[in-house]
Amino acid sequence: MVSLRLFLVILVTLVCRELVTAEATTGISASISMLGFCLGFGLLVKFGAGWLLRNTPTNAGACATTSIGQAYERFLSLRPHLETTWLCLLPVCLIATPWGSSLHVWELESGLQGVSLALWFLPSVLALSLIELVAAQFDHLHLSCRTSFDNWELDPNKARRSEDLATGSKLGDWAYWNHWLLRLRLGSLSSLLSCTAPILMIGACSDLLLWFELGLGDEQRTALASAISLVCIVAWLPVWLGYWMGARPLTACDTKHSELLARIHQLQSKAELPHLKIMLVHSNQRWAGAAVVGWIPKCRQLWIGDGLLDRLNCRELEMVVLHEYAHVVRWHFVWRLLPVMWSLVAAVAVSSVLHSVLPDAESLIVTIRTVVVIVASLVMLIGIGWMARKCELDADEFACNLARRNCEWTQFHSPLAPAALASALKKLMSESPSAASSSWLHPSLEARLRNLAQIADHHAPITAVD
């Protein structure tokens, strides 16, 4: 899920790219300064993690396990603040250091926008990777301590061997490597790459068009590159994102999940729902979520995290699946795009008016255009968040209506559907207190439970008629 912080990271990076000035500097000094800044931030994160651990008792037994668990939960609660801190430091890294100016000079000399854009986002990629590295070390410590204590109660001599088996590695101090790779694949870095992919694709296509020397102007080349990028992203998003996150097709040959696949196909046919390719995201129980991925109807996929299968019962899982289908049936992806289109139309209209009213004041136009882009972006962010939260509540209600009409276990007792969905939400959000609060794209758990309670009150139990 894309957080508001990551969206602002992209916005701040692009704004800094427009504000930076070209200054003569060497690429080596700029690279060293940028790497030093990112590593310094990583050391501060590591220092904070060490401070948490130093205040954690190390006695064997239940006390140590509880204390490590408390330190782990505290770090997870502080994790969003680390990303916010990097967001505040990002302009310093891009503008105050020679990194931004050297990229500006290099782009002017080479004309390669795609590579330059990728390098502009490199500091954020490094910072998020370092945060994930420290989080992975906490994952390893928490899992090792819990596993070791469980086996220590039974046989102290087997505790260390069970710890190695639990982590899936025998690399000693480097056993957190698997946790780090898993976090890179499923965490904030994945969301950042998903959002920056269209931007980087536009730059890469523009470079290719320039290399082929088609004789296009800058505006024509940018427009054609944007169109090509849009087609590629829309068509191939489920493929490359699924490969990155470890999504694999769920087939009837998979005996372990054949019952789940049969239930989903039964719901598809009975409720006449759109056909979606069912994918299982293998995350070692880390990702307990579901999502519909893709824009083209015949290319859409329904992703189900393996963390859902052990946490939810059959009814709860059906309600989660129906919630995702509700997003498709109700065309929520189009509604979520409306704020984006409104902002783009407003920005283009203001830019056109400025060019017609002030044809000779180029410097003033650039300043006003920058302000307009920032304001339009903020309005777009607010609009996307408001629309997304409304869509989530609407999907909850529509999923309950689908279950009431098509699920045998709730046809004659309508309140069972909202109760099952509410139970699923409580289970999934109880493990993360931050997930229960309102976010940019999701309403709070309290708001969703209140909405489901109203849905249950509106549908009185249906009595069977002979």
SETIBA-859979 format. One record per residue (C-alpha): z, x, y. Coordinates in steps of 0.05 Angstrom, whole numbers, padded with zeros to 5 digits, always signed. Example, Ala and Ser with C-alpha at 12.3 -4.5 7.8 and 13.67 -1.06 7.14 Angstrom:
! residues 2
+00156+00246-00090/+00143+00273-00021/
//
This chain:
! residues 466
+00000+00000+00000/-00019+00026+00069/+00041+00030+00115/+00039+00024+00190/+00061+00097+00196/+00001+00122+00158/-00046+00079+00199/-00015+00108+00262/-00024+00178+00234/-00098+00165+00230/-00100+00134+00299/-00060+00191+00331/-00105+00243+00297/-00169+00210+00324/-00139+00203+00394/-00118+00277+00394/-00189+00295+00373/-00215+00260+00435/-00163+00290+00483/-00166+00363+00461/-00205+00412+00503/-00248+00470+00479/-00212+00537+00486/-00234+00604+00459/-00191+00623+00399/-00199+00655+00331/-00201+00614+00268/-00150+00658+00234/-00097+00651+00289/-00109+00576+00292/-00102+00569+00216/-00039+00611+00215/-00007+00570+00271/-00024+00504+00236/+00000+00528+00168/+00064+00555+00200/+00077+00489+00234/+00067+00449+00170/+00109+00497+00128/+00163+00495+00180/+00165+00420+00175/+00167+00426+00099/+00226+00474+00104/+00264+00425+00148/+00253+00371+00096/+00276+00419+00042/+00337+00438+00083/+00355+00364+00090/+00348+00353+00016/+00391+00414+00002/+00444+00386+00049/+00445+00322+00009/+00453+00360-00056/+00508+00405-00028/+00548+00343-00014/+00538+00319-00085/+00592+00335-00138/+00567+00376-00197/+00620+00358-00248/+00594+00339-00316/+00596+00267-00339/+00591+00200-00306/+00614+00224-00237/+00558+00274-00231/+00507+00223-00255/+00531+00172-00204/+00532+00222-00147/+00462+00248-00163/+00438+00176-00165/+00469+00163-00097/+00437+00225-00067/+00371+00204-00098/+00375+00134-00069/+00395+00162-00001/+00335+00208+00000/+00288+00151-00018/+00317+00110+00040/+00306+00169+00087/+00235+00180+00063/+00202+00133+00113/+00239+00168+00170/+00208+00234+00147/+00139+00205+00155/+00159+00178+00224/+00183+00247+00244/+00117+00277+00224/+00081+00223+00264/+00119+00245+00326/+00105+00319+00313/+00031+00309+00298/+00006+00313+00370/+00044+00379+00378/+00010+00407+00316/-00059+00385+00337/-00057+00398+00412/-00002+00449+00427/-00026+00496+00372/-00096+00527+00374/-00116+00486+00313/-00146+00427+00352/-00183+00469+00404/-00212+00515+00350/-00238+00455+00312/-00268+00427+00375/-00304+00492+00390/-00328+00499+00318/-00355+00428+00317/-00393+00439+00382/-00424+00503+00354/-00440+00479+00283/-00450+00404+00294/-00415+00388+00228/-00373+00327+00241/-00354+00312+00169/-00321+00379+00155/-00289+00379+00224/-00259+00309+00212/-00231+00331+00145/-00198+00392+00178/-00168+00347+00231/-00131+00309+00177/-00112+00371+00138/-00044+00381+00172/-00023+00310+00154/-00046+00320+00082/-00004+00384+00077/+00057+00351+00109/+00054+00290+00062/+00044+00336+00002/+00107+00375+00021/+00147+00311+00028/+00122+00289-00040/+00141+00357-00068/+00214+00349-00047/+00214+00277-00071/+00187+00301-00139/+00243+00351-00144/+00292+00294-00132/+00256+00253-00186/+00264+00310-00235/+00337+00321-00219/+00354+00247-00222/+00318+00236-00288/+00344+00300-00319/+00416+00284-00300/+00412+00213-00326/+00378+00233-00391/+00424+00292-00402/+00486+00249-00393/+00461+00196-00440/+00451+00248-00494/+00513+00287-00475/+00555+00227-00495/+00523+00228-00564/+00511+00302-00576/+00522+00355-00522/+00479+00404-00560/+00418+00359-00553/+00425+00344-00479/+00381+00401-00455/+00327+00388-00506/+00326+00314-00488/+00319+00332-00415/+00257+00373-00430/+00228+00315-00470/+00243+00265-00415/+00207+00306-00362/+00148+00320-00407/+00151+00394-00392/+00184+00458-00414/+00170+00497-00351/+00243+00502-00331/+00248+00501-00255/+00175+00479-00250/+00187+00417-00293/+00180+00373-00231/+00105+00390-00230/+00087+00326-00267/+00128+00284-00220/+00094+00316-00160/+00024+00302-00188/+00044+00231-00202/+00070+00221-00131/+00007+00252-00102/-00034+00204-00143/+00005+00141-00127/+00042+00154-00062/+00028+00160+00012/-00026+00212+00003/-00068+00163-00037/-00062+00112+00018/-00081+00163+00071/-00142+00185+00033/-00164+00113+00022/-00160+00098+00097/-00194+00163+00119/-00250+00157+00067/-00295+00113+00112/-00284+00160+00171/-00300+00222+00131/-00359+00188+00098/-00389+00171+00167/-00382+00244+00188/-00412+00270+00124/-00472+00222+00128/-00483+00241+00201/-00485+00314+00181/-00536+00300+00126/-00580+00260+00174/-00576+00317+00224/-00593+00368+00170/-00656+00328+00149/-00680+00329+00222/-00703+00257+00224/-00709+00259+00300/-00654+00207+00312/-00611+00205+00374/-00535+00212+00370/-00522+00137+00374/-00577+00121+00324/-00552+00174+00275/-00481+00149+00281/-00502+00077+00270/-00544+00095+00209/-00488+00139+00181/-00438+00082+00191/-00484+00033+00154/-00493+00081+00095/-00419+00096+00092/-00402+00022+00093/-00448+00008+00034/-00420+00068-00005/-00347+00051+00008/-00356-00023-00007/-00394-00010-00071/-00356+00049-00099/-00284+00037-00075/-00258+00011-00142/-00291+00069-00179/-00266+00130-00140/-00199+00099-00121/-00187+00077-00193/-00204+00146-00219/-00155+00177-00170/-00098+00129-00186/-00108+00129-00261/-00133+00057-00270/-00165+00046-00338/-00200-00017-00366/-00156-00063-00406/-00196-00082-00468/-00185-00125-00530/-00183-00061-00571/-00117-00043-00538/-00070-00077-00587/-00009-00062-00544/-00035-00104-00486/-00083-00151-00521/-00036-00210-00511/-00034-00198-00436/-00110-00194-00432/-00117-00258-00472/-00069-00295-00425/-00107-00272-00364/-00174-00293-00393/-00144-00360-00412/-00122-00370-00340/-00190-00350-00315/-00227-00401-00357/-00177-00458-00350/-00169-00452-00274/-00242-00433-00264/-00221-00370-00228/-00270-00314-00208/-00283-00262-00261/-00246-00197-00247/-00246-00134-00289/-00175-00123-00312/-00149-00052-00302/-00083-00022-00323/-00055+00032-00277/-00020+00085-00319/+00038+00110-00277/+00094+00125-00326/+00127+00060-00303/+00128+00084-00231/+00080+00032-00201/+00106-00038-00212/+00053-00076-00173/-00013-00113-00177/-00073-00115-00130/-00145-00139-00126/-00191-00080-00108/-00263-00085-00085/-00305-00125-00036/-00367-00144-00076/-00350-00205-00119/-00380-00178-00184/-00348-00109-00174/-00277-00132-00160/-00221-00109-00204/-00151-00134-00217/-00103-00075-00222/-00037-00084-00259/+00015-00029-00258/+00046-00011-00324/+00114-00016-00289/+00105-00092-00287/+00100-00100-00362/+00170-00077-00378/+00203-00110-00318/+00175-00181-00320/+00173-00235-00373/+00110-00274-00390/+00119-00329-00339/+00136-00281-00283/+00076-00238-00300/+00030-00299-00299/+00054-00317-00230/+00042-00247-00204/-00029-00250-00232/-00041-00318-00201/-00016-00292-00135/-00070-00238-00136/-00123-00289-00156/-00101-00332-00097/-00120-00276-00049/-00191-00279-00077/-00199-00355-00080/-00171-00363-00009/-00215-00308+00019/-00156-00270+00048/-00195-00205+00053/-00240-00239+00105/-00181-00266+00144/-00150-00197+00146/-00214-00168+00176/-00215-00217+00234/-00168-00176+00278/-00210-00115+00265/-00274-00151+00286/-00241-00180+00348/-00217-00111+00370/-00285-00078+00358/-00322-00133+00395/-00274-00128+00454/-00278-00052+00457/-00355-00052+00454/-00359-00107+00507/-00313-00069+00555/-00352-00005+00544/-00418-00039+00559/-00391-00071+00622/-00365-00003+00646/-00433+00030+00636/-00467-00026+00676/-00416-00029+00732/-00402+00046+00738/-00465+00082+00716/-00450+00146+00753/-00375+00153+00742/-00377+00186+00674/-00308+00218+00677/-00276+00153+00699/-00312+00116+00644/-00286+00165+00591/-00215+00156+00616/-00219+00080+00617/-00254+00079+00549/-00197+00120+00519/-00146+00071+00546/-00186+00012+00521/-00192+00043+00451/-00116+00054+00448/-00100-00017+00472/-00152-00047+00424/-00123-00007+00367/-00053-00031+00381/-00076-00103+00385/-00114-00093+00320/-00052-00066+00285/-00010-00124+00309/-00063-00174+00288/-00074-00143+00219/+00001-00145+00206/+00010-00217+00228/-00051-00241+00189/-00030-00202+00126/+00040-00232+00125/+00011-00302+00133/-00037-00289+00076/+00020-00267+00030/+00058-00332+00042/-00005-00372+00031/-00020-00335-00034/+00050-00352-00059/+00039-00426-00046/-00031-00427-00076/-00008-00389-00138/+00046-00442-00149/-00007-00497-00143/-00052-00461-00193/+00006-00454-00242/+00025-00527-00234/-00046-00549-00254/-00062-00497-00307/+00001-00469-00340/+00030-00511-00396/+00101-00488-00383/+00102-00517-00312/+00055-00577-00314/+00112-00627-00321/+00164-00589-00282/+00132-00562-00218/+00192-00524-00190/+00188-00476-00249/+00128-00441-00218/+00161-00421-00152/+00224-00404-00190/+00186-00356-00235/+00151-00323-00176/+00217-00317-00139/+00249-00285-00200/+00192-00235-00205/+00199-00216-00131/+00274-00206-00138/+00265-00161-00198/+00211-00118-00166/+00245-00111-00099/+00317-00102-00123/+00300-00030-00142/+00280-00012-00071/+00321-00042-00013/+00267-00021+00036/+00215-00062-00001/+00258-00125+00009/+00254-00119+00084/+00194-00141+00126/+00138-00090+00131/+00072-00085+00167/+00032-00121+00114/+00085-00160+00076/+00138-00211+00097/+00210-00198+00078/+00238-00219+00011/+00282-00270+00046/+00222-00302+00080/+00183-00306+00015/+00242-00336-00023/+00252-00387+00032/+00178-00405+00029/+00182-00413-00047/+00244-00456-00041/+00206-00503+00006/+00148-00506-00043/+00196-00525-00099/+00227-00580-00056/+00159-00609-00039/+00139-00617-00112/+00185-00664-00150/+00185-00658-00226/+00126-00694-00257/+00143-00742-00313/+00096-00748-00372/+00057-00813-00379/+00042-00839-00449/
//
